[in-house]
């Protein structure tokens, strides 16, 4: 596709500032003219009101995010261009972030210049997810590049994220190439985990908490640890392997608990780790005050949209209050939120409310975010979603 083939859109005056700083989204209300004149998923060049080319990307006139910029000005959206982006993204993980690790998020959407595409690597298993129409139209090229660069045993697609419906795309998943070993084991930071790349939560594992689990290790020696919303036990096994006295993981997912127990046995940690299949809010009712020294609270996103934020804040406040009551004075609460719509300020405020309601005070040990292989574009706050606070509960 040559640049001359691309139709042009122009922005209203002053709307180019974000894009010049490195943001990659153009909203429908920033476009001068009617976006609906453009073919959904087609490529366009984006120009400022003064005619300066800001780059090219794909358009979906039915979405609030009308254009996602991909190429810099005067660059061609060619197969070689996309191959080079994926190759560079993979190199950064291997050379800079996690040298020699067989597992990492290889492509993280906009942060790697590839909006609408996520690629996770679990050793010889590669999982990709496409969330936008423009990227969906390039899926065959994406598959071809991934198979050529990584030569995986299995290539899995997880097009089951609800955000696809906003782009008019169906929800589906499957194996595009090869076969998934059963059971499927991966090794991360010296521990082995059982995962299900096709049916598990996210793409089978929570890679985004990897560095935070490493930080937990420094606090757990000889401690009683509670891991809530534990899923397949990644926090639990990290704590147990770092010298925790005892670890209890709780989750309502029977699949997650089976994987967690298998992981404990595989890593010879079953004498330290116990796992309980139960809904977390129900479990809290039986919890005694001061029962644990460290509690990890890593719930799923309560606020998936702006409209659910008020209800989500109630839920986050309640579970954090209950967790603080279950800690010994001087204990540590690891409180996480993966809801992008819940800002850092909102999380801090609800933690203070929870502390006040439980008669506790909080001392911040560390405020953290997502793992290095989920890089954040400074110009694009949307690429940062995970909040993880290590708190001393006094």
DRENLOTI-697485 format. One record per atom (N, C-alpha, C): z, y, x. Coordinates in steps of 0.02 Angstrom, whole numbers, padded with zeros to 5 digits, always signed. Each point is the difference from the previous one (the first is absolute). Example, Ala and Ser with C-alpha at 12.3 -4.5 7.8 and 13.67 -1.06 7.14 Angstrom:
REM residues 2
+00390-00284+00660 +00000+00059-00045 +00000+00060+00045 -00036+00053-00018 +00003+00059+00042 +00037+00055-00039 
//
This chain:
REM residues 394
+00000-00060+00043 +00000+00060-00043 +00000+00062+00044 -00049+00042-00007 -00006+00061+00040 +00034+00058-00037 +00023+00050+00039 +00034+00057-00030 -00045+00036-00050 -00065-00001+00012 -00046+00035-00045 -00002-00034-00069 +00022-00064-00003 +00000-00036-00064 +00057+00022-00046 +00050+00033+00029 +00062+00013-00037 -00005+00064-00040 +00026-00005-00063 +00004+00061-00041 +00058+00042+00025 -00001+00063-00020 +00048+00048+00026 +00047+00025-00056 +00064+00007+00018 +00046+00035-00045 +00030+00059+00037 +00016+00052-00038 +00031+00060+00028 +00068+00010-00031 +00046+00027+00039 +00068+00011-00023 +00010+00072-00024 +00049+00010-00041 +00020+00068-00018 +00028+00035+00062 -00002+00066+00003 +00027+00037+00057 +00073-00019+00015 +00015-00008+00065 +00068-00014+00022 +00022-00072-00005 -00042-00043-00027 +00021-00070-00010 -00013-00044+00060 -00027+00029+00053 -00016-00040+00059 +00057-00005+00050 +00053+00039-00010 +00054+00004+00050 +00030-00068+00016 +00019-00038-00052 +00029-00066+00011 -00047-00045+00039 -00064+00002-00018 -00049-00045+00032 -00010+00018+00073 +00002+00065+00016 -00007+00022+00070 +00059-00023+00042 +00058-00009-00033 +00059-00025+00036 -00001-00076+00009 -00043-00034-00037 -00005-00072+00008 +00015-00041-00063 +00014+00034-00056 +00009-00037-00062 -00068-00028-00021 +00001-00057-00036 -00063-00034-00014 -00019-00004-00073 +00038+00033-00044 -00015-00003-00071 -00026+00067-00027 -00050-00004-00043 -00023+00058-00038 +00014-00015-00074 +00038+00044-00033 +00016-00011-00070 -00054+00030-00045 -00007-00029-00059 -00055+00019-00044 +00002+00074-00018 +00061+00029-00005 +00004+00071-00018 -00014+00048+00058 -00015-00028+00059 -00017+00041+00058 -00076+00008+00009 -00037-00038-00040 -00073-00002+00008 -00034+00052-00045 -00042+00040+00032 -00040+00048-00037 -00060-00037-00029 -00007-00001-00065 -00053-00041-00030 +00030-00059-00037 -00042-00041-00027 +00021-00055-00042 -00003-00067+00038 +00059-00029+00018 -00001-00064+00038 -00034-00057-00038 -00001+00004-00067 -00027-00056-00039 -00076-00007+00008 -00032+00047+00034 -00072-00006+00014 -00014-00051+00054 +00053-00021+00036 -00010-00045+00057 +00012-00073-00020 -00038-00044+00031 +00007-00072-00010 +00067-00023+00027 +00043-00033-00039 +00065-00025+00025 -00009-00046+00060 +00037+00015+00053 -00003-00041+00061 -00053+00023+00049 -00041+00049-00019 -00053+00024+00046 +00030+00046+00054 -00039+00011+00052 +00024+00040+00056 -00024+00072-00008 +00043+00047+00020 -00016+00071-00005 +00024+00036+00064 -00032+00057+00014 +00027+00044+00051 +00042+00053-00035 +00054+00021+00032 +00046+00049-00029 -00006+00065+00040 -00008+00055-00036 -00009+00065+00033 +00051+00051-00027 +00021+00045+00044 +00043+00054-00022 -00040+00049-00042 +00035+00047-00032 -00035+00049-00041 -00047+00044+00041 +00012+00002+00066 -00043+00039+00045 -00056-00041+00030 -00004-00064-00021 -00055-00042+00021 +00012-00043+00061 +00061+00003+00030 +00015-00041+00059 +00010-00073-00020 -00033-00045+00036 +00007-00072-00014 +00068-00025+00023 +00037-00033-00044 +00067-00025+00016 +00001-00075+00011 -00057-00033-00010 -00005-00072+00009 -00032-00033-00060 -00001-00066+00001 -00029-00037-00055 +00048-00056-00021 -00009-00021-00063 +00043-00053-00027 -00029-00024-00065 +00037-00043-00033 -00025-00027-00063 +00035+00033-00060 -00037+00004-00055 +00024+00037-00059 +00010-00047-00059 +00053+00014-00039 +00009-00033-00064 +00019+00054-00050 -00048+00024-00039 +00013+00056-00046 +00050-00017-00055 +00017-00065-00009 +00047-00020-00052 +00073+00000+00025 +00009+00015+00064 +00067-00001+00030 +00023+00070+00016 +00067+00011-00004 +00027+00066+00019 -00016+00015+00073 +00006-00052+00043 -00023+00007+00069 -00075-00013-00001 -00038+00054-00004 -00072-00007-00012 -00037-00024+00062 +00017+00027+00058 -00034-00019+00063 +00051-00020+00052 -00014-00054+00035 +00040-00020+00057 -00044+00007+00062 +00021+00045+00043 -00040+00014+00061 +00007-00058+00049 -00056-00018+00030 +00000-00054+00049 -00029+00024+00067 -00060+00027-00002 -00035+00020+00061 +00011+00074+00016 +00008+00017+00064 +00002+00071+00019 -00068+00033-00010 -00004+00066+00002 -00064+00034-00010 -00054-00029+00045 -00058-00010-00029 -00061-00021+00036 +00005-00071+00029 +00048-00040-00023 +00004-00071+00019 -00032-00041-00055 -00033-00055+00020 -00033-00043-00049 +00047-00056-00023 +00004-00013-00066 +00039-00058-00024 -00039-00064+00010 -00003-00024+00062 -00041-00059+00016 +00044-00061+00011 -00029-00061-00001 +00040-00060+00015 +00035+00005+00068 -00033+00029+00050 +00031+00007+00066 +00060+00047-00002 -00004+00051-00041 +00056+00047-00007 +00062-00036-00027 -00010-00041-00052 +00057-00035-00030 +00027-00055+00046 -00044-00033+00033 +00020-00052+00048 +00044+00031+00055 -00021+00059+00023 +00036+00034+00054 +00070+00021-00024 +00004+00025-00062 +00065+00020-00027 +00049-00059-00004 -00025-00056-00024 +00043-00060-00007 +00020-00027+00068 -00047+00002+00046 +00013-00024+00069 +00054+00043+00034 -00007+00066-00008 +00050+00046+00030 +00068-00009-00032 +00002-00009-00066 +00064-00010-00035 +00035-00064+00026 -00039-00053+00008 +00028-00063+00025 +00024+00008+00072 -00038+00037+00040 +00020+00011+00070 +00067+00036+00004 +00010+00051-00043 +00063+00038+00002 +00059-00046-00013 -00007-00046-00048 +00055-00046-00015 +00015-00045+00060 -00053-00025+00031 +00009-00050+00053 +00021+00032+00066 -00028+00058+00015 +00014+00031+00065 +00060+00046-00001 +00011+00035-00057 +00051+00052-00002 +00062-00020-00040 -00010-00027-00059 +00057-00009-00046 +00037-00065+00011 -00035-00057-00004 +00033-00065+00006 -00041-00045+00047 +00004+00014+00065 -00039-00039+00048 +00014-00074-00007 -00052-00038-00002 +00003-00074-00001 +00028-00029-00065 +00017+00042-00050 +00023-00028-00063 -00059-00024-00041 +00005-00060-00029 -00056-00026-00040 -00001+00030-00071 +00050+00040-00017 +00004+00027-00068 +00007+00075+00000 -00038+00033-00043 +00005+00073-00008 -00044+00022-00057 +00014+00060-00026 -00048+00033-00045 -00054+00029+00045 -00060-00026-00006 -00055+00019+00045 -00034+00065-00024 -00006+00008-00066 -00030+00060-00028 +00046+00027-00055 +00017+00064+00005 +00043+00031-00050 -00036+00061-00029 -00050-00015-00041 -00035+00051-00040 -00018+00064+00035 +00018+00056-00032 -00017+00066+00025 +00025+00012+00071 +00058-00028+00017 +00029+00012+00067 -00044-00028+00056 -00043-00048-00017 -00047-00027+00049 -00072+00021-00016 -00007+00051-00043 -00067+00025-00016 -00039-00042-00049 +00034-00048-00033 -00034-00046-00045 +00034-00001-00069 -00007+00056-00038 +00033+00003-00065 -00020-00057-00046 +00051-00027-00034 -00014-00054-00047 +00001-00069+00031 +00015-00005+00065 -00001-00066+00033 +00065-00012+00037 +00029-00059-00013 +00058-00024+00037 -00017-00069+00028 +00017-00012+00063 -00011-00066+00030 +00064-00021+00036 +00028-00058-00019 +00059-00028+00033 -00020-00064+00036 +00026-00006+00061 -00015-00060+00040 +00063-00040+00010 -00004-00064-00020 +00055-00047+00010 -00026-00056+00045 -00004+00013+00064 -00028-00050+00045 -00072-00015-00016 -00014-00062-00021 -00069-00020-00014 -00020+00013-00073 +00046+00032-00038 -00015+00018-00070 -00009+00075-00004 -00054+00021-00032 -00014+00071-00009 -00001+00014-00075 +00037+00051-00021 +00002+00019-00071 -00024+00072-00007 -00047+00011-00045 -00022+00070-00010 +00006+00018-00074 +00008+00066-00011 +00008+00025-00068 -00041+00064-00007 -00041+00003-00052 -00041+00059-00014 +00025+00031-00065 +00012+00066+00002 +00030+00032-00059 -00044+00055-00030 -00058+00014+00030 -00042+00054-00026 -00072-00025-00012 -00034+00034-00046 -00068-00020-00017 -00048+00008+00060 +00006+00056+00036 -00044+00011+00057 +00005-00055+00052 +00062-00023+00014 +00009-00053+00049 -00022-00067-00030 +00010-00010-00065 -00020-00062-00033 -00076-00012+00007 -00037+00054-00002 -00073-00006+00007 -00021-00019+00070 +00048+00005+00048 -00015-00019+00069 +00035-00065+00019 +00023-00037-00049 +00041-00059+00015 -00037-00052+00042 -00063-00011-00013 -00037-00049+00040 -00002+00019+00073 -00010+00065+00013 +00001+00024+00070 +00069-00009+00031 +00052+00016-00038 +00069-00008+00025 +00013-00073+00019 -00018-00046-00045 +00010-00072+00014 -00037-00021+00064 -00062+00021+00005 -00041-00017+00058 +00032+00023+00065 +00025+00063+00000 +00032+00027+00060 +00064-00038+00016 +00042-00013-00051 +00064-00034+00012 -00011-00071+00027 -00048-00035-00029 -00014-00069+00024 -00026+00001+00072 -00040+00049+00015 -00030+00004+00068 +00052+00021+00052 +00042+00049-00017 +00049+00025+00050 +00059-00047+00010 +00024-00033-00053 +00062-00038+00005 -00009-00076-00002 -00057-00023-00025 -00013-00073-00006 +00060-00036-00030 +00024+00021-00059 +00061-00030-00028 -00012-00070-00028 +00053-00038-00004 -00004-00065-00034 -00011+00010-00075 +00034+00053-00026 -00009+00016-00071 -00004+00075-00009 -00045+00022-00044 -00004+00070-00019 +00016+00004-00075 +00056+00033-00016 +00025+00003-00068 -00009+00070-00027 -00022+00007-00064 -00002+00066-00030 +00054+00004-00054 +00038+00056+00002 +00053+00012-00049 -00015+00065-00038 -00050-00004-00043 -00019+00058-00040 +00041+00000-00065 +00066-00005+00007 +00043-00005-00060 +00050+00057-00005 -00014+00055+00036 +00044+00058-00005 -00020+00041-00061 +00049+00018-00043 -00016+00034-00063 -00039+00065+00008 +00004+00032+00059 -00035+00063+00011 -00076-00008-00008 -00025-00062+00007 -00072-00012-00009 -00024+00018-00071 +00044-00008-00048 -00021+00015-00069 -00017+00073-00010 +00032+00044+00041 -00016+00072-00003 -00071+00014+00024 -00027-00047+00039 -00067+00008+00027 -00052-00040-00040 +00024-00032-00055 -00044-00040-00041 -00018-00066+00030 +00045-00026+00043 -00014-00063+00035 +00043-00056-00029 -00026-00062-00002 +00038-00057-00026 +00054-00022+00050 +00053-00033-00026 +00051-00029+00043 -00018-00072+00014 -00005-00018+00063 -00019-00069+00019 +00026-00016+00070 +00003-00064+00015 +00020-00022+00067 -00032-00067+00013 -00006-00017+00064 -00032-00064+00016 -00008-00008+00075 -00031-00054+00020 -00015-00014+00070 -00075+00010+00011 -00017+00050+00041 -00070+00017+00012 -00031-00046+00052 +00042-00029+00043 -00026-00042+00054 +00056-00047+00025 -00018-00061+00015 +00046-00047+00032 +00053-00027-00047 +00057-00021+00030 +00054-00029-00040 +00068+00022+00028 +00049+00007-00045 +00067+00020+00019 +00042-00062+00013 +00033-00004+00059 +00043-00058+00012 +00057-00003-00051 +00021-00061-00018 +00055-00009-00047 +00050-00049+00028 +00060+00020+00017 +00027+00069-00006 -00028+00046+00053 +00006+00065-00012 -00026+00050+00046 +00058+00034+00036 +00004-00010+00066 +00054+00030+00040 -00027+00054+00046 +00039+00054+00006 -00019+00052+00048 +00059+00014+00046 -00014+00030+00058 +00053+00016+00047 +00000+00075+00012 +00058+00031-00012 +00007+00073+00012 +00066+00012+00036 -00004+00033+00057 +00059+00019+00039 +00048-00058+00011 -00029-00058+00017 +00041-00057+00019 +00025-00042-00057 -00017+00017-00063 +00021-00039-00057 -00061-00026-00038 +00008-00059-00031 -00055-00028-00040 +00015+00009-00074 -00051+00020-00038 +00007+00012-00072 -00054-00038-00037 +00020-00028-00058 -00049-00031-00044 -00027+00054-00047 -00067+00004-00005 -00030+00050-00044 -00053-00032-00044 -00019+00037-00052 -00054-00021-00044 -00049+00059-00005 -00052+00001+00043 -00045+00058+00003 -00039+00011-00065 -00010-00054-00039 -00041+00007-00061 +00041+00021-00061 +00062-00026-00006 +00039+00013-00061 +00065+00038+00011 +00019+00009+00063 +00064+00033+00015 -00001+00074-00015 +00059+00031+00003 +00005+00073-00011 -00037+00036+00056 -00029+00059-00017 -00043+00038+00045 -00055-00047+00025 -00006-00008+00066 -00050-00048+00026 +00035-00062+00028 +00062-00012-00021 +00036-00059+00022 +00063+00015+00040 +00005+00062+00027 +00057+00017+00042 +00008+00075+00002 +00062+00024+00013 +00013+00072+00004 -00002+00022+00073 -00060+00013+00023 -00009+00022+00070 +00029+00070+00011 +00003+00040-00054 +00020+00070+00009 +00073+00009+00020 +00043-00051-00009 +00070+00005+00018 +00015-00031+00069 -00051-00020+00035 +00008-00036+00063 +00046+00036+00050 -00014+00063+00013 +00039+00037+00050 +00071+00012-00025 +00008+00010-00065 +00067+00012-00029 +00044-00063+00004 -00032-00058-00008 +00038-00062+00009 +00024-00007+00072 -00041+00025+00047 +00021+00000+00070 +00061+00044+00012 +00003+00057-00034 +00057+00046+00006 +00063-00032-00029 -00007-00037-00055 +00058-00033-00031 +00036-00046+00050 -00038-00031+00044 +00028-00050+00046 +00057+00029+00042 -00002+00065+00015 +00051+00028+00044 +00068+00007-00035 +00002-00005-00067 +00061+00013-00037 +00035-00063-00026 -00033-00058+00002 +00023-00056-00042 +00047-00051+00033 +00010+00004+00065 +00038-00053+00035 +00069-00010-00032 +00014-00062-00021 +00065-00017-00029 +00011+00027-00070 -00051+00027-00032 +00009+00033-00065 -00021-00045-00059 +00028+00016-00059 -00021-00032-00062 -00055+00044-00031 -00059-00030-00009 -00059+00039-00020 -00026-00024-00068 -00014+00048-00043 -00031-00014-00065 -00070+00031+00000 -00050-00041-00016 -00070+00022-00001 -00025-00004-00073 -00006+00059-00032 -00019+00002-00071 -00075+00013-00007 -00031-00032-00049 -00073-00002-00007 -00029-00030+00064 +00026-00057+00020 -00015-00027+00067 -00069-00030+00006 -00032-00017-00056 -00064-00034-00002 +00000-00060+00048 -00044-00001+00051 -00001-00061+00042 +00047+00004+00061 +00050+00044-00004 +00056-00003+00046 -00010+00033+00068 -00046+00046+00006 -00015+00030+00065 +00061+00038+00029 +00032+00042-00042 +00060+00035+00024 +00056-00051+00015 +00007-00049-00043 +00054-00050+00008 -00006-00038+00066 -00060-00025+00014 -00011-00039+00061 +00008+00044+00062 -00021+00063-00005 +00009+00046+00057 +00074+00010+00014 +00039+00010-00053 +00073+00010+00009 +00033-00063+00028 -00017-00057-00028 +00030-00064+00023 -00016-00014+00073 -00062+00013+00019 -00021-00015+00069 +00032+00048+00050 +00025+00058-00025 +00031+00049+00044 +00076-00006+00002 +00026-00053-00030 +00072-00014+00007 +00044+00016-00059 -00030+00010-00060 +00042+00011-00059 +00044-00061-00013 +00060+00012-00026 +00046-00055-00014 -00025-00042-00059 -00019+00035-00054 -00029-00033-00058 -00048+00047-00035 -00051-00028-00032 -00051+00040-00034 -00013-00031-00069 +00000+00042-00051 -00019-00021-00067 -00060+00041-00022 -00055-00035-00018 -00059+00034-00026 -00007-00014-00075 -00016+00052-00038 -00005-00007-00073 -00068+00028-00024 -00034-00039-00041 -00064+00022-00029 -00013-00042-00063 -00036+00031-00047 -00015-00038-00062 -00064-00041+00007 -00037+00006+00055 -00062-00037+00010 +00015-00070+00027 -00015-00051-00040 +00012-00069+00023 -00044-00016+00060 -00061+00025-00002 -00047-00011+00057 +00029+00031+00064 +00027+00062-00006 +00029+00033+00058 +00060-00037+00027 +00043-00025-00044 +00060-00035+00022 -00018-00066+00035 -00050-00036-00026 -00023-00062+00033 -00024+00016+00070 -00040+00053+00007 -00024+00019+00067 +00057+00021+00046 +00049+00036-00028 +00057+00023+00041 +00041-00059+00026 +00013-00049-00045 +00038-00059+00022 -00039-00040+00052 -00065-00006-00010 -00042-00036+00048 +00002+00036+00068 -00002+00067-00002 +00002+00039+00062 +00066-00008+00036 +00055-00002-00037 +00066-00009+00030 +00004-00068+00036 -00026-00052-00033 +00000-00067+00030 -00046-00001+00061 -00058+00030-00006 -00050-00001+00055 +00027+00034+00063 +00042+00053-00010 +00027+00037+00057 +00072-00021+00018 +00022-00057-00029 +00067-00027+00013 +00055+00050-00016 -00008+00035-00057 +00049+00050-00020 +00031-00016-00068 -00011-00061-00024 +00025-00017-00067 +00076-00003-00003 +00035-00007+00057 +00073+00000+00000 +00028+00071-00008 -00043+00051+00009 +00022+00070-00008 -00026+00029-00065 -00062-00018-00018 -00034+00031-00058 +00007-00042-00064 +00019+00033-00055 -00004-00030-00066 -00045+00045-00043 -00036-00032-00046 -00044+00039-00044 +00013-00018-00072 +00001+00050-00042 +00017-00008-00071 -00055+00029-00043 -00026-00040-00046 -00051+00024-00046 +00034+00032-00060 +00000+00066-00002 +00033+00035-00054 -00026+00072-00004 +00001+00027-00060 -00019+00071-00009 +00054+00043+00030 -00020+00049+00042 +00048+00038+00041 +00051+00038-00043 -00022+00034-00053 +00047+00038-00041 +00052-00046-00032 -00021-00061-00018 +00047-00048-00029 +00049-00024+00054 -00027-00013+00060 +00042-00022+00057 +00056+00049+00015 -00016+00065-00006 +00050+00052+00015 +00063-00007-00043 -00008-00027-00061 +00058-00006-00045 +00054-00045+00028 -00019-00048+00041 +00048-00049+00027 +00025+00020+00069 -00025+00056+00026 +00015+00020+00069 +00067+00035+00005 +00043-00021+00046 +00065+00031+00009 -00004+00058+00048 +00048+00046-00007 +00002+00058+00045 +00013-00023+00071 -00036+00031+00047 +00011-00015+00071 -00020-00069+00022 -00045-00033-00037 -00018-00070+00015 -00044-00006+00062 -00033+00055+00020 -00047-00004+00056 +00009+00058+00048 -00023-00011+00063 +00003+00053+00051 -00066+00038+00004 -00055-00034-00017 -00066+00032+00002 -00039-00023-00061 -00031+00048-00034 -00043-00016-00057 -00069+00031+00011 -00051-00042-00007 -00070+00024+00003 -00026+00003-00071 -00022+00059-00019 -00026+00012-00068 -00073+00020+00007 -00044-00049-00011 -00072+00012+00010 -00038-00019-00064 +00008+00041-00053 -00029-00019-00065 -00075+00013-00003 -00034-00030-00049 -00070+00017-00011 -00005+00073-00024 -00060+00026-00001 -00009+00070-00021 +00019+00008-00073 +00055+00037-00013 +00020+00013-00069 -00045+00053-00031 -00026+00046+00042 -00042+00055-00026 -00071-00010+00024 -00040-00034-00043 -00069-00013+00020 -00045+00059-00019 +00024+00044-00045 -00038+00059-00019 +00049+00059-00005 -00028+00061-00002 +00042+00059-00008 +00040-00002-00065 -00031-00028-00051 +00031-00002-00067 +00062-00043-00003 +00008-00047+00046 +00058-00046-00002 +00056+00022+00047 -00006+00059+00031 +00046+00020+00052 +00072+00009-00025 +00008+00030-00060 +00068+00012-00027 +00037-00066-00011 -00034-00048-00029 +00030-00066-00012 +00014-00035+00066 -00046+00007+00048 +00009-00031+00066 +00062+00027+00036 +00010+00066-00005 +00058+00031+00033 +00065-00029-00028 +00002-00012-00065 +00060-00032-00031 +00012-00069+00030 -00055-00040+00006 +00006-00067+00028 +00022+00000+00072 -00031+00043+00042 +00019+00005+00071 +00072+00023+00007 +00021+00049-00041 +00069+00025+00005 +00050-00055-00017 -00015-00038-00052 +00046-00052-00023 +00008-00055+00053 -00055-00025+00028 +00007-00055+00048 +00033+00024+00065 -00013+00062+00019 +00032+00025+00061 +00075+00010-00011 +00019+00024-00060 +00072+00007-00016 +00035-00068+00003 -00031-00049-00032 +00030-00068+00000 +00005-00029+00070 -00052+00013+00041 +00000-00026+00068 +00056+00033+00041 +00010+00065-00009 +00053+00035+00037 +00069-00028-00017 +00010-00017-00064 +00064-00029-00021 +00012-00069+00030 -00055-00036+00013 +00007-00068+00027 +00009-00001+00076 -00002+00058+00031 +00008+00004+00073 +00072+00015+00019 +00021-00029+00055 +00063+00019+00032 -00006+00073+00022 +00054+00040-00002 -00003+00067+00028 -00022-00004+00074 -00048+00041+00018 -00028-00004+00068 -00059-00047+00004 -00016-00032-00056 -00058-00045-00001 -00066+00039+00001 -00054-00038+00007 -00066+00032+00007 -00044-00019-00059 -00031+00051-00030 -00049-00010-00053 -00069+00018+00028 -00046-00048-00005 -00070+00014+00017 -00036+00010-00067 -00014+00062-00017 -00028+00016-00065 -00073+00020+00007 -00044-00037-00035 -00072+00011+00008 -00033+00018-00066 -00055+00037+00004 -00043+00012-00057 -00072+00000+00023 -00041-00041-00034 -00072-00001+00017 -00040+00038-00053 +00035+00039-00042 -00035+00041-00051 -00023+00065+00031 -00066+00009+00005 -00025+00063+00028 +00023+00060-00042 +00003-00009-00066 +00017+00055-00045 +00074+00021+00005 +00041-00043+00031 +00070+00018+00012 +00003+00032+00069 +00008+00065+00002 -00002+00036+00064 +00064-00013+00040 -00002+00019+00064 +00058-00006+00043 +00059+00040-00029 -00015+00059-00026 +00051+00044-00029 +00032-00033-00061 -00042-00030-00043 +00026-00035-00059 +00045-00058+00019 -00021-00038+00052 +00040-00057+00022 +00067+00024+00027 -00001+00053+00039 +00063+00027+00027 +00047+00022-00056 -00029+00034-00050 +00040+00024-00056 +00031-00057-00040 -00039-00052-00013 +00027-00055-00041 +00051-00040+00040 -00008-00004+00066 +00050-00034+00041 +00066+00039-00001 -00004+00066+00000 +00061+00040-00004 +00034-00009-00068 -00040-00003-00053 +00029-00011-00067 +00032-00069-00004 -00033-00050+00028 +00028-00068+00000 +00065-00003+00040 +00002+00036+00057 +00060+00001+00041 +00058+00034-00038 -00016+00056-00033 +00051+00035-00039 +00028-00044-00056 -00046-00035-00035 +00021-00043-00055 +00042-00059+00023 -00010-00021+00063 +00037-00058+00026 +00061+00022+00041 +00011+00066+00005 +00057+00025+00038 -00008-00009+00074 -00061-00003+00024 -00013-00010+00071 -00035+00062+00030 +00001+00003+00067 -00039+00050+00036 -00048-00036+00046 -00055+00033+00016 -00053-00032+00040 -00010+00037+00066 -00007-00039+00052 -00018+00027+00066 -00067-00030+00019 -00050+00043+00012 -00067-00024+00016 -00003-00025+00072 -00016-00064+00008 -00009-00028+00067 -00073+00009+00024 -00046-00012-00046 -00071+00006+00018 -00042+00005-00063 -00050+00046+00001 -00048+00005-00055 -00067-00023+00027 -00028-00052-00031 -00060-00032+00027 -00055-00004-00052 -00059-00022+00022 -00057-00005-00045 -00034-00068+00011 -00065-00003-00015 -00036-00063+00005 -00018-00018+00072 -00018-00062+00010 -00015-00026+00067 -00060+00036+00031 -00006-00006+00066 -00052+00035+00038 -00070-00018-00021 -00010-00060-00026 -00067-00020-00020 -00018+00026-00070 +00044+00042-00028 -00014+00038-00062 +00003+00074+00019 -00044+00023+00045 +00007+00068+00027 -00007+00054-00053 +00034+00055+00013 +00001+00056-00047 -00045+00056+00026 -00047+00023-00041 -00039+00059+00017 +00043+00061-00016 +00013+00041+00049 +00044+00058-00012 -00029+00046-00053 -00067+00004-00003 -00032+00043-00049 -00001-00030-00070 +00023-00062-00005 -00007-00036-00064 +00066-00035-00017 +00046+00036-00033 +00066-00029-00016 -00005-00064-00041 -00057-00009-00035 -00009-00061-00042 +00000-00064+00042 -00012+00006+00065 -00001-00060+00043 +00070-00023+00019 +00051+00042-00016 +00070-00018+00014 +00035-00014-00066 +00021-00061-00009 +00031-00019-00064 +00069-00031+00008 +00013-00033+00057 +00062-00039+00007 +00056+00044+00029 +00058-00003-00034 +00061+00033+00025 +00052-00054+00013 +00035+00004+00056 +00050-00050+00017 +00058+00035+00035 +00056+00004-00036 +00059+00035+00028 +00053-00052+00021 +00024+00007+00062 +00057-00038+00024 +00061+00045-00008 +00047-00019-00044 +00056+00043-00019 +00067-00034+00013 +00045+00036+00030 +00069-00024+00004 +00037+00023-00063 +00029-00047-00035 +00033+00015-00064 +00075+00005+00011 +00027+00061-00005 +00070+00012+00018 +00046-00003-00060 
//
